[in-house]
Amino acid sequence: AASYIINQARKGLIRTSFLRGLPLPVWMLDGARFGEKDLELDYDRVEVRLANLRHATTCLEQEENAESATINELNKQAQELDQALQEWAAQIPSKYSYKVHSMQDDGLWPRMHFYSPTVYSFTKPSYAAAWLEYFSTRMLIISTRLRILTSSHSKRFDETHEKEKQDCKAILRTMTD
């Protein structure tokens, strides 16, 4: 089994591949080899698939003559990945749950310290960190899907993807709040 340091280095490489659109080497794909298990392994599988999807999206953007089938396949992969992440979140133990608070705009709270009148509270900071991972990963999946749908190649298929683009933008706006 891999040490904690090796496991964390692998996670860092996965995140780097997100940002740069690079493929992951085959030896890094299976999180079980690095000590991941249970919910962590399920989340790891989502991250690995996302890294590979982002690489494929980067390749799509560099292709001169992408086929509609390629765009549709990548879009489908992004949708499946989003669904897998939501299913993962549904398995998170209830002790990790959060409370949503809506602040009234009565002029008494310092607005400059809040981006939104909606505030989430957690019983432990580590629970907030788990949900932060979820929300940031979901936003990355949705933004990748939006990249696929708005790529220069998909402009030929704008009508078929217009509603999906609007849905992605709405999800991102909601999650940003």
Salt bridges, closest charged atoms under 4 A:
GLU36 OE2 - LYS11 NZ 2.87
ASP42 OD1 - ARG45 NH1 3.65
ASP44 OD1 - ARG10 NH1 2.66
GLU61 OE1 - ARG147 NH2 2.87
GLU80 OE2 - LYS76 NZ 3.90
ASP82 OD1 - ARG138 NE 2.50
ASP105 OD2 - ARG111 NH1 3.67
GLU133 OE2 - ARG15 NH2 3.25
ASP158 OD1 - LYS165 NZ 2.66
GLU162 OE1 - LYS165 NZ 3.69
GLU164 OE1 - ARG145 NH2 2.57
ASP167 OD2 - LYS163 NZ 3.05
